Amino acid sequence: MFSLKRRIACAFAMAAGLAASAAAADADGRWTGPYVGFNLGGMKNGSDGTLSPSGNYLGASFVANNPLRTDNLDFDGWGATGGLQGGYGHQFDIFVVGIEADFNYANKQETDFVYRTLSAPLVRDFTHTVTHRVQWFSTVRPRIGMAWGDAQFFATGGLAVARVKSESDTLFTSAGDRYYGSTQETQLGWTAGGGVEYEFDSNWSVKAEYLYMDLGQIKYTSSPPPAFPGFTYTTQFDVRENIGRLGLNYRF
């Protein structure tokens, strides 16, 4: 009987030792320190907005004879992205906190096209094209994670900034009246997301992450044709992007 009790006690001791070893493996500080790396992935546009008559088009006499019409803009295309990142993390037990910054090139340009036949007293057709491009973006984000073996699951969110370019070309085909405008702005916004990072070597890790980025609103006015001074069109849309990417980090 005494021998059986000793064996049970030894078994419990071994189990406790294995559990302690597993916990120590998760809390060994492997995620503490600075790191640098690069990333590659894709961006899916989630932007939408409107193209609206403005200026003298809003005058009472004009509206009475020619009801105004606003056209919707919808961007949902894909593009590639790639860049560099760096940061610092510190592990407390199984929890990892840190901060990360990145700078990325974006190869994503999309055009939304509208065509419609005009109603009386207007004749023929109305067309417009609006081009939208994110040229580059950068983020600075705190990261909060939980280590599990060689993996770390994390949530992240913070500041986003991007260079956005847009062009608008509106044409009344009956008279050849063209309204053209463009803008190129550095937009400030926010981002949030999460992912998982896996350490496959004492200094190297790979990660997969998703970020949602909201860059606020772009708004600009197209210049009128010479024959209609003061008659303008206004383009505005909310810039939103969905980013999925893979990264490779070297930890010092």
Sequence and secondary structure as in RCSB ss.txt:
>XXXX:A:sequence
MFSLKRRIACAFAMAAGLAASAAAADADGRWTGPYVGFNLGGMKNGSDGTLSPSGNYLGASFVANNPLRTDNLDF
DGWGATGGLQGGYGHQFDIFVVGIEADFNYANKQETDFVYRTLSAPLVRDFTHTVTHRVQWFSTVRPRIGMAWGD
AQFFATGGLAVARVKSESDTLFTSAGDRYYGSTQETQLGWTAGGGVEYEFDSNWSVKAEYLYMDLGQIKYTSSPP
PAFPGFTYTTQFDVRENIGRLGLNYRF
>XXXX:A:secstr
 HHHHHHHHHHHHHHHHHHHHHHHHHTSSTT EEEEEEEEEEEEE  EEEEEEEEGGGSHHHHHHS    EEEE 
  EEEEEEEEEEEEEEETTEEEEEEEEEEEEEEEEEEEEEEE  TTS SEEEEEEEEEEEEEEEEEEEEEEEETT
EEEEEEEEEEEEEEEEEEEEEETTTTEEEEEEEEEEEEEEEEEEEEEEE SSSEEEEEEEEEEEEEEEEEEEB  
TTSTTEEEEEEEEEEEEEEEEEEEEE 
